[in-house]
Amino acid sequence: MQISKVGALLRKAVALVARFPILAALPFYVFGVVWRWHHIYERHDPRNTVFSDMAMYVGNARRLVDPSYVLTKYDVTHPPATSWLFAQFYTLDESFYALTILQFAVSALIPLAVAWLGWVAFDKRCAAWALVLSSCYFNYVEFAGFFLAEVYMQLLIPACMACYLTATSGSLPRRVGFGIFAGILFAIAVAFKTVAAPALAGFFAVHWLFTSGARRPRTLALALLVASSLPGMILMSARCTKANGGEFCMPSNKSAADFLLGHYDRVGSIQWTDATFGSPSAIQHGYTHSPKVPFSVTDKERNMSAAWKWIDEHPLESAVLSVQHVFDMFAPNAPWPTIWTAEWPLAQAQMYLFVIFLIWPSMLLLFEIGTVNGPLAMLRSTECAVASVLLGVSLGVFIATGEPRYRLPYDCVFIVLGVQFYRRMLARHGWRLFRRTYRPGHLPTTTLEATPPRV
């Protein structure tokens, strides 16, 4: 009798999980939350690792809390959101303990945002697997231990993409609400990292232009997104331009310097008259040369002029460097600043695994859709739209510099598409996929039957 009751309960549990797969992923999510708490408060308190960009954000925050302080051009070399956010928490708690709680909460929300993206882009089973992988992804844990913009971007990018996709279907109130919310998230993301603008804009454009489905809901969602993001963009532009002495910039004034850093020969850093900046990837390449230039890091005209002069004199080298920046972003190297911490072995190992088991399969998924269903079907697929966010990121680093850290907020794309690749393979071949033998020179007849030649 007891055995039959246990069996009945197990069958009900299995049926419940089959109906709501996300339930099977919840233990992994709880594990991830506990891991994040332990990592931030026991192993890697962000308050103990404040240097380079982190020191700049914290220094800006301490100055911004002074109501009489007037912004200068050196306060807008980076997008405003990180310093502004840190300043709000500095007024509440000068020890920044409250900020560490926020970073823990944001880090704990990231897997839910990635799962939401998987749900609205594909289905609830994709969401469940995405929740498992993102809960256990080291970089979603590690960067909560740094006072950087990346942890916030890791939440904002999948949340913005999911909001937009949600706004393209359903009832009118739902579409209006999520369309407006997507625009707000888009503006906030750009306020944290400038490269979010071309990345997300590329995703919106590809989805509106090519993805299958009714055009009218997508047009409404895109119009609402643009309208709701404009006020934030205008405020950022006004703030940056005023601090920059009246010269237009949005949301920061260091883009020209980044362009020079990426196109001034193989340099590890550049010494401007008022600042020195370098690229971690350049250092990993062994580039140690650090030239000096006789102008400011904020001098847009002279930075652009010097970069274009070098490009004109070295067209082949500049083209190779631009491509190298893109490869640096997707390279299996542990990101800065983790590479210089005690966690580097785990960071490097998981990066190898991430590239092999998620990045490569994500690209294979698009290739497989294109070869089986045709290039046009691939272009009109949701998979292509989700992947298109990477085009804008690649364009941004192609123009400036690249490193794996810039890719981390967009790793949600590889998690979701990687899940879809394995699901597609198993749905097509079943577990027979792992039992097949290979005979040299033999082409299975099932392949020919599945994809007959086109006349």
N, C-alpha and C positions, 0 to 999 in steps of 0.2 A: 504494500500500500504506500509506504513512504517513498519507495523508488519511483512508483508511478507519479506521485505528487511532484517529486523532484524533476522527473522527466517533463511533466506538464509545464512546470515553471520555466525550465530551460527552453522549451519550445516557444513559450510566450516571450521570453527574453530575446530569443533569436528573431522572432517575428517583429518585435519592437525595434530591434537594431536594424533589421532589413527595411523597416518603414522610415526610421530616423537614424541613418548611419552616423550622424554627428555624435550620437551617444557613445559609440565605440571609441571615438577620438577624445572624449572628455578626460579619461585618465591621463593621457599624454599631455593634455592642456594643463591639468593640475600639476603634473610633474614639472612642466615648463615654468609655471608661476613660482613654484617652490625654488626651482633652480635660479630664476631671476632674483628672487629675494636673497638667497644665499650669496649669489655672485656680487650683487651690488653692496650688500651690507657686511659681508664677511671677507670676500676675496678682493673686490675691486671697487672700493668707494671712490666715486668720481672726484671727490674733494681732495684726494691724495695724488691725483694725476692731472695737474693743471700746468700746461706748458704749450708753447706754440699757439695754434689757433684757439685752444681752450683758454689760455691766459689772455688772449686778445678779447674774447667774448666776455670773460669775467671782468676784465679791466674796463671795458666799455660799459658794462652793467653798473659798475660802481660809480662811474662818472654820470650816467644818465639819471641816477636817483637824485642828483643835485638839481633842484628846480631852477637855479640861476645858470646852469651850464648851457652853453651855446654849442651846438654841433659844429664840427669842423670837417674838412674833406677827409681827414684820416679816420673819422668815425663811420664813414659810409663806404669803406673799402670792401665790406662784406654785406650781404643782404641783412635787413634790419631785425628780422623776427627773433633770432636767437638772443642777441644782446638785449632787446626789449623785454623778452620773456624773463631772462635771467634778472633784469633790473626789477621787475615786479616782485619776484621772489626774494630779492635782496632786501627790499623794503620791509618784507614780512619777517625775514630771518637772515641775519648777516652770516650765519654759519652755512647757509645753503642746504641745511638738512631737509627743509620742505621741498626744495628742488629735487633732491634725490628721491623723495617719495613720488613726485610727479614723474620722474624718469622711469621709476619702477612701474607705475601705473600705465604709462605709454607703452613700455616694453611688453607688458602683459596684454595690452589690447591689440598688438600687432598681429598675432596669430588669428584673432577673430576677424580682423580686417582682411587678411589674406583668404581666410575661409569664405568670407562674404563675397569677395571677388570671384572665387571658384564657383560659388553657388549661383550668382547672377549671370556669370559668363557661360557656365555649363550646367551643373546639376549638384544635388546635395551630396552625392558620393564623391565628386571632385572636392567639394567643400570639406568633407570629413578627412580625406587624405591630406589636403592642404593644411588643415588644422594640425594634424599629426606632425607633418614635416616642419612647419613653421614654429611649432612649439619647441622643437628639438634643434632648431637651426642656431648654431653658435653665435653668428654675427647679430642675430636679433636679441641675444642676451648680452653679448660683450659690449656693444656700443651704448647700452644704458649705463655703463660704467665710465663714460667720458662726457664732459660738458661740450658736446658737439651738436651740430644740427642733424646728423644722420639718424639718430633714434626717432626724431620727430618725423623726418621724411619717410622712414620705413613704415610709419603708420599712415601718413597723409597720402602717399601715392596709391596704395591699394584701395584706401577708403574713397578717394576721389574717383578712381576708375569705376569702382562698384556703384557709387552714387550716380554717375553718368549712365551706366548701363541700366540701372534700376529706373532711371528717368525716361528711358526709351520704350517702356511698356507699362501696361497696367492702366488704372483709372486716371482721369485727368488731374484730380488733386494730388495723387501720388506722383505723377510725372512733374507737376509744377513744383512741388515741395523738394523732391530730390534734385531737380534741375537747378534750383536756386542754391541748394546746399552744396552741389558739386562745384558751382562757381565760386562759392565762398572758400571751399577747401582748395580749389585751384589757386586762388589769390594768396592764401596762407602758405601753400607749398612754394610758390615763387618767392614769397617773403623770406623763406628759409634758405632756398637754393635757387639761383637764377636758372640753372639748367632744367628745372622742372617746367619752365615755360615751353621750350621747344619739344620736350619729351611728351608732355600731356597734350599739347596742341597737335602733335603728330598723331597721337592716338585718337583724339576727337575727330580729326580730319579724315583719317582712313576709315574709321567706323561710319561716319556720315556719308562718305563718298561711295564706299565699296561693299560694306557688309550687307548681307541679305536681310530683307525685312521691309516693313513699311517705312517710307521716307518721312512722312509728316511727323510722327512722334519723335524721330531723331532731330528733325529741324527745330521743333519746339524745345527739346532738351538743350540743344546747342545754343539757341537764342537766349534761353534763360540763363545758361551757364555764362555766356559772354556778358550779359547785362548785369548779373550779380557779382561778377568779378571785377568789372570796370571801376567801381568806387575804390576798391583796395589798390588797384594798379595806379590810379590817379594820385592817391595819398602817398604811395611809395615813391612815385616819380617826383612829386612836389617836395617831399622830405629830402630825397637824395640831391635834387637839383639845388635846393636852397643851401644845403651844407657844402655843396661842391662849388660854391661861389657863383651860382647862376648858370653854370654849364650843365646842360641836360644830362641826366643819368637815371637809370631805373633797372634794378633796385640798388645797384652799387656802382662805384666808379673805377673798379680795378680790372674790368674786362680787357681793356687794351694792354695792361701789364701782363695779364695771363696769356694773351695772344703772343706777346713778345717772348715770354718765358718758354712757350712751346715752339717758337720759330726763331731761334737765335743761336743755332748750332746745338751740338750735344752738350748742354750745360746742366750742372747739378743745381745751380741757383744763379740768380742775378742780383747784384748789389746796386740798388738805386741810391740816390742821394739821401733818401730818408727812410729806407726800409730794405730788407733782404728777404726774398721769397725763393723757394725751391720746390722741386717735385720729388716725392718719395720714390716714384718709379724710376726717375732719372738716376737717383742714387743707387737703386738696385741694379740698374744697367751698368753701373760703374762710372757714370759721368760725374766728374769732380770739378770740372772747370767752373769758375764763378766770376764772370766778367763784371766790370763796373761800368755803369752808364751815367752820363752827366745830367740826369734829369730826374724828376720825381716819379714815384710809382703811380701817382694820380694824374700825371700829364698825358692825357689821352692822345693828343696830336703827335707828340714826340715818340711815345711808345709805338703807336701805329706806324709812324714813318720809319722808325728803326726796323720794325718787323718786316714791313713790305720791302725795304731796301735789301735786307738779307735774303728774303724770298726771291726777289728779282735776280740777285747775284748767284743764288744756289737753288734753282727750281727743283732739281731732282732730289737734293737732300731735304728740302722743306716738304716735298710730297711724301717722302719716306717717313719723315718724322711725324707727319700728320696721321699716317696710317698706323705708325707705331703707337701713338697715343690711344687709338681705338683698341688695338690689341692689348695694350697695358691694362685697359679697363676690364677686359674679359680674361686676362691672364690668370692662371692658377697661383697667384701670389697672395700671401696673407696681407691684408690692408694695413696701411698706417692708421693709427699709431700702434695697433696690436703687435705688429711685427717687431717692435722694440720693447715689448713687455714680456713678462714671464709666461704669458699664455700663448706665445708664438707657436709652440709645437702643435697645440690643439687647433689653433687658427689655420695653420698651414695644412694640416692633415684634412680638416673638414673642407678646405677650399679645393683640394684635389678631388675629394669625393663629390663635391657640389658640381664641379666642372664635368666630371665623367658621367655622373648619374642623373644630372638635371639639365645643365646647359646644353651639352651635346644632344641628349634625347629631345629637348625642346626644338632644336633646329631640325633634327630628323623627323619630328612630327610634321613640320611644315613641308619638308621635302616629300614625305610620304603622301600627304594630302595632295600635293601638286602632281605627283607622278600617278597616283591612282585615280583621282577625281579630275585632274586637269589644273593647269595654272590659274584659270579664271575662277574655278571653284575655291582654290586656295586663297586667292585674293579676296573673295567674298565671304570667307569663313570668319567666325569669331576668333579662332586661333590666330589668324593673321592680324586682326585688329588689336588683340591683346599684345602681340609681339611688336606691333608698330611703335609702341612707346619707346622701344630701344633705339629706333632710328634717330629720334630727337636727341637722346643722350649721346649717341655716337657722333652726331653732328657737332654737339657742343664740345666734346673732347677733341674731335678732329681739328677744330678751330683753335682750341687752347691747349690744355694738357690732359693726360689721362692717368688714372690709377684705379685699382680695384675698389677703393672706398667710394668712388663716384657711382659705382654700379649697385652698391648694396641696397639703396631704397627701391630698386627695380628688380631685385631678386624674386619678388613675389610673382613676376611674370614667368620665370623659369620653374618655380615651384608648381604653379598651376598648369603650365604647359607640359612639364615633365610628368605630372600625374596623368594627364590626358594621353600622353604617348604610351605609357605602360598599360593603361586601361584599353586603349585602342588595339594594342598588340594582343592582349589577352582576349579581348572580345573577338578578334579575328581568328586567332590560332588556338585559343584555349591553352591549357597547361601542356598540350602537345608541343608547344613552342620550345620547351626545354628538353624534349625527348627525341627531337629529330636528329638524324645523322647526316653528315655531309659527304657527298660523293663528288670528287673533282670532275668538272665538265658536265655535271648533270643538272638540268634545269627542271624543277618540279612542274608537272603538268598542271597542278592546281594554280600555280602562278600565272600560267598562260590563260587558263580558264577565267581567272579572276580579272585579269586585265588584258582582254583581247586587243590585237593591234587595230588601230584606227585607220579607216580607208579614207 
